[in-house]
């Protein structure tokens, strides 16, 4: 049985330099006419979940997520070059992606809280697009609950490839870990974001790595 390795994006694969957050705020103000005043915690959450929370916090009742996301994506398209200018690929990522990409027993995809278009813009900015079968990913417009993103990715992969997969989720937040566990997936956590390693372990991660610079340890965690 092959492995479907599901990569989180932000602070797992790369750091976007705050570009998407700025686009989010600008889109919100343009679409709703309401001044931004309450920044939520973005890490590990789906864009749909964040959208509902931001609307509620600002008292917005007359705007749909679809309308907001359309403007958000349009703004990101105009500033997508800034991802590479202001952000960076996380340590060791390129080497791990290359190694797994050469293995016939592994399919790599994205399971991320980002909407699909923004996810694509982020990985493209750093030349990572070819590492993933993005068609079978799980994205922030699939559901508010991150565990559902993992399930949708599995369903898409099984439908496309006609076979079952062993699931492996890699991310930097407790949300990534709990989403993996809810789907009987191996949860690999990296302490490259804001969540300490001890907290990731306490959440039930099967493996916690400080980062991905140890290629052998990273590959072992993702393919064991």
C-alpha positions as a LaTeX table, in Angstrom:
\begin{tabular}{lrrr}
\hline
Residue & $x$ (\AA) & $y$ (\AA) & $z$ (\AA) \\
\hline
Unk1 & 0.00 & 0.00 & 0.00 \\
Unk2 & 1.42 & 3.37 & $-1.01$ \\
Unk3 & 1.64 & 6.38 & 1.30 \\
Unk4 & $-0.24$ & 9.61 & 0.72 \\
Unk5 & 1.90 & 12.28 & 2.40 \\
Unk6 & $-0.24$ & 15.33 & 3.12 \\
Unk7 & 1.77 & 18.51 & 3.59 \\
Unk8 & 0.62 & 21.57 & 5.46 \\
Unk9 & 1.98 & 24.76 & 3.87 \\
Unk10 & 2.50 & 27.62 & 6.30 \\
Unk11 & 5.50 & 27.14 & 8.62 \\
Unk12 & 5.77 & 23.52 & 7.51 \\
Unk13 & 6.80 & 23.93 & 3.87 \\
Unk14 & 7.40 & 27.65 & 3.84 \\
Unk15 & 7.00 & 31.01 & 5.49 \\
Unk16 & 4.99 & 33.47 & 3.41 \\
Unk17 & 6.20 & 36.65 & 5.06 \\
Unk18 & 2.73 & 37.88 & 6.03 \\
Unk19 & 1.74 & 38.53 & 2.42 \\
Unk20 & $-1.47$ & 36.49 & 2.56 \\
Unk21 & $-2.51$ & 38.03 & 5.89 \\
Unk22 & $-2.20$ & 41.52 & 4.44 \\
Unk23 & $-4.19$ & 40.49 & 1.38 \\
Unk24 & $-6.83$ & 39.01 & 3.66 \\
Unk25 & $-7.24$ & 42.26 & 5.60 \\
Unk26 & $-7.38$ & 44.36 & 2.45 \\
Unk27 & $-9.96$ & 42.09 & 0.84 \\
Unk28 & $-12.10$ & 42.12 & 3.96 \\
Unk29 & $-12.20$ & 45.91 & 4.11 \\
Unk30 & $-12.86$ & 46.28 & 0.39 \\
Unk31 & $-15.66$ & 43.73 & 0.31 \\
Unk32 & $-17.43$ & 44.62 & 3.56 \\
Unk33 & $-16.63$ & 48.31 & 3.97 \\
Unk34 & $-15.82$ & 47.56 & 7.61 \\
Unk35 & $-12.49$ & 48.66 & 9.11 \\
Unk36 & $-10.26$ & 45.79 & 10.25 \\
Unk37 & $-9.98$ & 45.72 & 14.03 \\
Unk38 & $-9.66$ & 42.14 & 15.26 \\
Unk39 & $-6.88$ & 39.88 & 13.94 \\
Unk40 & $-7.60$ & 36.19 & 14.57 \\
Unk41 & $-5.13$ & 33.35 & 15.07 \\
Unk42 & $-4.59$ & 31.95 & 11.58 \\
Unk43 & $-2.25$ & 29.04 & 12.36 \\
Unk44 & $-3.67$ & 25.61 & 11.60 \\
Unk45 & $-7.20$ & 26.83 & 10.89 \\
Unk46 & $-9.05$ & 26.62 & 7.60 \\
Unk47 & $-9.79$ & 29.79 & 5.66 \\
Unk48 & $-13.49$ & 28.97 & 5.84 \\
Unk49 & $-13.33$ & 28.73 & 9.63 \\
Unk50 & $-11.35$ & 31.98 & 9.88 \\
Unk51 & $-13.76$ & 33.70 & 7.53 \\
Unk52 & $-16.77$ & 32.85 & 9.67 \\
Unk53 & $-14.91$ & 33.98 & 12.80 \\
Unk54 & $-13.78$ & 37.29 & 11.28 \\
Unk55 & $-17.25$ & 38.09 & 9.99 \\
Unk56 & $-18.75$ & 37.40 & 13.41 \\
Unk57 & $-16.10$ & 39.42 & 15.26 \\
Unk58 & $-16.73$ & 42.42 & 13.01 \\
Unk59 & $-20.51$ & 42.11 & 13.00 \\
Unk60 & $-20.67$ & 41.34 & 9.28 \\
Unk61 & $-23.86$ & 39.52 & 8.26 \\
Unk62 & $-24.32$ & 40.48 & 4.60 \\
Unk63 & $-21.24$ & 38.93 & 2.99 \\
Unk64 & $-20.72$ & 35.33 & 1.88 \\
Unk65 & $-17.39$ & 33.50 & 2.11 \\
Unk66 & $-17.52$ & 32.96 & $-1.66$ \\
Unk67 & $-17.72$ & 36.68 & $-2.34$ \\
Unk68 & $-14.88$ & 37.40 & 0.08 \\
Unk69 & $-12.63$ & 34.63 & $-1.23$ \\
Unk70 & $-13.03$ & 35.84 & $-4.82$ \\
Unk71 & $-11.61$ & 39.25 & $-3.87$ \\
Unk72 & $-8.97$ & 37.74 & $-1.59$ \\
Unk73 & $-7.67$ & 35.49 & $-4.37$ \\
Unk74 & $-7.65$ & 38.40 & $-6.84$ \\
Unk75 & $-5.50$ & 40.47 & $-4.49$ \\
Unk76 & $-3.09$ & 37.59 & $-3.84$ \\
Unk77 & $-2.62$ & 37.19 & $-7.60$ \\
Unk78 & $-1.39$ & 40.80 & $-7.81$ \\
Unk79 & 1.13 & 40.41 & $-4.97$ \\
Unk80 & 2.16 & 36.76 & $-5.36$ \\
Unk81 & 5.74 & 37.77 & $-6.22$ \\
Unk82 & 6.09 & 39.05 & $-2.67$ \\
Unk83 & 5.94 & 35.55 & $-1.19$ \\
Unk84 & 9.46 & 34.79 & $-2.42$ \\
Unk85 & 10.65 & 38.31 & $-1.65$ \\
Unk86 & 9.45 & 38.36 & 1.96 \\
Unk87 & 9.28 & 34.67 & 2.85 \\
Unk88 & 11.40 & 31.54 & 2.61 \\
Unk89 & 11.29 & 27.77 & 2.29 \\
Unk90 & 11.63 & 26.09 & 5.67 \\
Unk91 & 14.96 & 24.32 & 6.37 \\
Unk92 & 15.37 & 20.90 & 4.81 \\
Unk93 & 12.11 & 20.97 & 2.89 \\
Unk94 & 13.53 & 20.87 & $-0.62$ \\
Unk95 & 15.69 & 17.86 & 0.15 \\
Unk96 & 12.82 & 15.90 & 1.73 \\
Unk97 & 10.46 & 16.70 & $-1.14$ \\
Unk98 & 13.05 & 15.62 & $-3.70$ \\
Unk99 & 13.78 & 12.35 & $-1.91$ \\
Unk100 & 10.11 & 11.43 & $-1.50$ \\
Unk101 & 9.40 & 12.47 & $-5.07$ \\
Unk102 & 11.78 & 9.78 & $-6.29$ \\
Unk103 & 9.97 & 7.03 & $-4.40$ \\
Unk104 & 7.27 & 5.09 & $-6.26$ \\
Unk105 & 5.58 & 4.17 & $-2.98$ \\
Unk106 & 4.80 & 7.81 & $-2.08$ \\
Unk107 & 2.31 & 10.36 & $-3.43$ \\
Unk108 & 2.72 & 13.86 & $-2.04$ \\
Unk109 & $-0.10$ & 16.37 & $-1.85$ \\
Unk110 & $-1.22$ & 19.44 & 0.10 \\
Unk111 & $-3.65$ & 19.51 & 3.01 \\
Unk112 & $-3.83$ & 23.13 & 4.01 \\
Unk113 & $-6.19$ & 25.68 & 5.47 \\
Unk114 & $-5.49$ & 27.90 & 2.46 \\
Unk115 & $-7.99$ & 28.21 & $-0.38$ \\
Unk116 & $-6.71$ & 26.29 & $-3.43$ \\
Unk117 & $-5.65$ & 29.34 & $-5.44$ \\
Unk118 & $-3.60$ & 30.82 & $-2.60$ \\
Unk119 & $-2.07$ & 27.45 & $-1.80$ \\
Unk120 & $-0.98$ & 27.18 & $-5.44$ \\
Unk121 & 0.45 & 30.71 & $-5.44$ \\
Unk122 & 2.51 & 30.04 & $-2.32$ \\
Unk123 & 4.14 & 26.81 & $-3.47$ \\
Unk124 & 4.67 & 28.19 & $-6.98$ \\
Unk125 & 6.50 & 31.22 & $-5.61$ \\
Unk126 & 9.23 & 28.90 & $-4.33$ \\
Unk127 & 9.28 & 26.47 & $-7.24$ \\
Unk128 & 7.67 & 23.63 & $-5.29$ \\
Unk129 & 4.62 & 23.00 & $-7.47$ \\
Unk130 & 5.98 & 19.90 & $-9.18$ \\
Unk131 & 6.42 & 18.07 & $-5.89$ \\
Unk132 & 2.69 & 17.69 & $-5.29$ \\
Unk133 & $-0.38$ & 16.17 & $-6.83$ \\
Unk134 & $-2.44$ & 19.20 & $-5.85$ \\
Unk135 & $-5.49$ & 17.72 & $-7.57$ \\
Unk136 & $-5.98$ & 15.29 & $-4.67$ \\
Unk137 & $-5.31$ & 17.80 & $-1.89$ \\
Unk138 & $-7.55$ & 19.12 & 0.87 \\
Unk139 & $-8.14$ & 22.86 & 1.09 \\
Unk140 & $-9.61$ & 25.58 & 3.26 \\
Unk141 & $-12.79$ & 25.82 & 1.20 \\
Unk142 & $-13.64$ & 22.14 & 1.70 \\
Unk143 & $-14.87$ & 22.56 & 5.25 \\
Unk144 & $-14.39$ & 24.56 & 8.44 \\
Unk145 & $-13.06$ & 21.48 & 10.25 \\
Unk146 & $-9.49$ & 20.54 & 9.35 \\
Unk147 & $-10.06$ & 16.82 & 9.84 \\
Unk148 & $-12.50$ & 16.92 & 6.94 \\
Unk149 & $-9.72$ & 18.23 & 4.69 \\
Unk150 & $-7.71$ & 15.09 & 5.38 \\
Unk151 & $-10.71$ & 12.90 & 4.59 \\
Unk152 & $-11.46$ & 14.76 & 1.37 \\
Unk153 & $-7.85$ & 14.40 & 0.26 \\
Unk154 & $-7.95$ & 10.66 & 0.89 \\
Unk155 & $-11.20$ & 10.36 & $-1.06$ \\
Unk156 & $-9.78$ & 12.31 & $-3.99$ \\
Unk157 & $-6.59$ & 10.25 & $-4.06$ \\
Unk158 & $-8.44$ & 6.95 & $-3.91$ \\
Unk159 & $-10.79$ & 8.07 & $-6.69$ \\
Unk160 & $-7.94$ & 9.22 & $-8.93$ \\
Unk161 & $-5.52$ & 6.35 & $-8.37$ \\
Unk162 & $-8.03$ & 3.56 & $-7.75$ \\
Unk163 & $-6.26$ & 2.27 & $-4.67$ \\
Unk164 & $-6.22$ & 2.77 & $-0.89$ \\
Unk165 & $-3.40$ & 4.68 & 0.78 \\
Unk166 & $-1.65$ & 4.81 & 4.11 \\
Unk167 & $-2.14$ & 8.39 & 5.29 \\
Unk168 & 0.63 & 10.58 & 6.67 \\
Unk169 & $-0.04$ & 14.17 & 7.75 \\
Unk170 & 2.81 & 16.59 & 8.37 \\
Unk171 & 2.25 & 20.00 & 9.94 \\
Unk172 & 3.34 & 22.44 & 12.61 \\
Unk173 & 0.19 & 22.91 & 14.71 \\
Unk174 & $-2.02$ & 20.93 & 17.07 \\
Unk175 & $-4.78$ & 21.25 & 14.45 \\
Unk176 & $-2.66$ & 19.24 & 12.01 \\
Unk177 & $-2.06$ & 16.55 & 14.62 \\
Unk178 & $-5.68$ & 16.20 & 15.69 \\
Unk179 & $-6.85$ & 16.15 & 12.05 \\
Unk180 & $-4.44$ & 13.29 & 11.37 \\
Unk181 & $-5.53$ & 11.30 & 14.39 \\
Unk182 & $-9.20$ & 11.75 & 13.50 \\
Unk183 & $-8.48$ & 9.98 & 10.20 \\
Unk184 & $-6.23$ & 7.22 & 11.57 \\
Unk185 & $-3.26$ & 8.86 & 9.83 \\
Unk186 & 0.32 & 9.01 & 11.02 \\
Unk187 & 0.83 & 12.45 & 12.54 \\
Unk188 & 4.29 & 13.92 & 11.93 \\
Unk189 & 4.79 & 17.31 & 13.57 \\
Unk190 & 7.53 & 19.84 & 13.00 \\
Unk191 & 8.28 & 22.52 & 15.59 \\
Unk192 & 8.99 & 25.14 & 12.96 \\
Unk193 & 5.96 & 27.28 & 13.71 \\
Unk194 & 4.65 & 28.86 & 16.88 \\
Unk195 & 3.73 & 25.59 & 18.63 \\
Unk196 & 6.41 & 24.10 & 20.94 \\
Unk197 & 7.51 & 20.52 & 20.40 \\
Unk198 & 6.19 & 19.47 & 23.81 \\
Unk199 & 2.71 & 20.72 & 22.93 \\
Unk200 & 2.74 & 18.86 & 19.63 \\
Unk201 & 3.77 & 15.67 & 21.41 \\
Unk202 & 1.08 & 16.14 & 24.05 \\
Unk203 & $-1.51$ & 16.45 & 21.27 \\
Unk204 & $-0.62$ & 12.93 & 20.18 \\
Unk205 & 1.84 & 13.37 & 17.33 \\
Unk206 & 3.51 & 10.06 & 16.50 \\
Unk207 & 6.76 & 11.85 & 15.68 \\
Unk208 & 7.89 & 15.39 & 16.51 \\
Unk209 & 10.87 & 16.82 & 14.65 \\
Unk210 & 12.60 & 20.13 & 15.41 \\
Unk211 & 12.72 & 20.79 & 11.65 \\
Unk212 & 13.42 & 18.84 & 8.46 \\
Unk213 & 17.17 & 19.37 & 8.23 \\
Unk214 & 17.91 & 15.76 & 9.22 \\
Unk215 & 16.93 & 14.10 & 5.93 \\
Unk216 & 17.22 & 10.55 & 7.24 \\
Unk217 & 15.06 & 11.26 & 10.30 \\
Unk218 & 12.46 & 13.12 & 8.26 \\
Unk219 & 12.18 & 10.39 & 5.62 \\
Unk220 & 11.98 & 7.72 & 8.32 \\
Unk221 & 9.15 & 9.61 & 10.05 \\
Unk222 & 7.19 & 10.07 & 6.83 \\
Unk223 & 7.60 & 6.56 & 5.42 \\
Unk224 & 7.98 & 4.21 & 8.37 \\
\hline
\end{tabular}
